[in-house]
Amino acid sequence: MEDNFSNYFNQTGKVAREYLETRLDLIKLQAAGKLSKALGLFFSLLMAFLLFFFVILFLGMVVGFWIGEMTNSFAIGFSCAAGLFILLFVVILLFREQLIQRPLSRLLIAELVDEITEQDEHSNHIHNQRPKEQPEDSGYVPDEEATENTMRG
């Protein structure tokens, strides 16, 4: 009898260890998946901002040369281009919440909500299952109606 208990506890310990190791591996894989999604989003945004920066830089040079050709002074042309950059910087600074912060936060929230929704769809938790609908003629009467009907007599 004592051998059965020790054998049972040894087997249970092995199963529990294997379960914990598997659970730890699963957590590591989930973390790696979330990290890779976050890094992918970060680098795609970084590339978009770098591309935007170079487009603005070269457009500024084009504007500087164009105004310089029109005025016969490259100093005036590039000064006007610099003035446009300063104006653009001030507009972005004033409207940074509407132009940058809100869209970025919406993008990040949408990514997180999509991931959470996807994770919930794949899991079989009790809170994810739909409750069974009551049939129309089930004889169910809410408590308030039942007490009103019994009081009326």
Buried (B, 14 or more C-beta within 10 A) or exposed (E): EEEEEEEEEEEEEEEEEEEEEEEEEEEEEEEEEEEEBBEEEEEEEEEEEEEEEEEEEEEBEEBBBEBBEEEEEEEBBBBBBEEBBEEEEEEEEEEEEEEEEEEEEEEEEEBEEEBEEEEEEEEEEEEEEEEEEEEEEEEEEEEEEEEEEEEEE
